[in-house]
Structures are given as structure tokens and as C-alpha cells.
């Protein structure tokens, strides 16, 4: 009887792990979409830095160099 109880407990644990795995898999699409969105935001920020902020910094550095 005790062995049956241990097997039942093990089976319940397997089922619980399976359900947890199902929940985690269900979350994957939204997490992937969020990660993709973050990547795009980082790419836009990088472009903004390269094409707007970096040239401005260089101009400021040139002005400061001339004024010294």
C-alpha cells in the first residue's frame, strides 16, 4: 500500500510538472513578441544615436576645440 502511495505521489508530481510546462509554453509567444519589440526599440535608439546625437557631439567638440 505504501508503494502505491509513493507511486501516486510521483504521478501527481509528473502531472503538476506537465501542467507547469504547458503554462510556460503558452507564455512563449508573448515573451518572444516582447523581446522582438525591445530589439526594435534598441535598434531605433542606436540609429538615433548614430545619425543625430553623435554628429551633434562632434560639432560641440569642434566648437569647444576652436574656442580654446
C-alpha positions, 0 to 999 in steps of 0.5 A: 500500500505504501508503494502505491502511495509513493507511486501516486505521489510521483504521478501527481508530481509528473502531472503538476510538472506537465501542467507547469510546462504547458503554462510556460509554453503558452507564455512563449509567444508573448515573451518572444513578441516582447523581446522582438519589440525591445530589439526594435526599440534598441535598434531605433535608439542606436540609429538615433544615436548614430545619425543625430546625437553623435554628429551633434557631439562632434560639432560641440567638440569642434566648437569647444576645440576652436574656442580654446 
